[in-house]
């Protein structure tokens, strides 16, 4: 069962930020696609199966940014 979730991330301001977040989140098992948008402050994660929010939060933290929740 595939999953697509958009999260709100603070601290991203440029393309480099987007690449850093995308790289860390892409490394999570099961992730098939990541789209980070610094202007909107979001990261959309497509995965083969639902991920735990804590996994995504840890990857975003590793990139140096803060996941503050899921976007509506």
N, C-alpha and C positions, 0 to 999 in steps of 0.2 A: 504494500500500500504506500504509494508515494505521498509526499507531504511538501507543501509550500507555506512558509511562514515569513512574515515581514516583521523585523524588530526595529525599535528605535535605538539609535546609537548616538551618544554625544561625543564631541571632540573632533569629529572629522571635518576638514575644511578644504581638502584638495584631492587631486587624483592620486597622489602618493598615499594619502590616508586610506582612500578606497582600496588601493592595491594591497596595503598592509592588512586591512581587515579581511579582504577577500582571500588572501593567501592563507591566513590562519584558520579561517572558517572552512575553507576548501579542504584542509588537511583532516577534518573530522571524518570518521568512518561513515560511509553511506551518502555523503554530500555529493550531489551531481552537478550543481550549479550555484553560484553565488553572485548577486548583483548588489554592490554597495553604491549608495548615492549620497555623497557628502552634502550636497545642496539641500536635499530632503531630510538628511540625518537618519537614513534607513539602510538596512541590509536585508535583502530578501534571500532566503535560503531554500533551495530545492533539494530534497533528499529522497532516497529510496524508501525510507521508513521514517516515521516521526522521531525527531531528536529531543533529548532532554534540554530544556532551556539552560540548565546549568552548564552543559557542554558548550553551547554557543556562547554563553556569557564568559566562560573561561577562555575561549579562543579570542573573543573580542578584547578581553582584558590583556591577554598576551600581546596583542597588537598595540596596546597602549591606549585603548579607548574604553568607554563605558556603555554597556548595554543597559538601558533603563526600562525596557519592557517590550511588549508586543505592540505593533501598530494596529490601529483599528482598520 
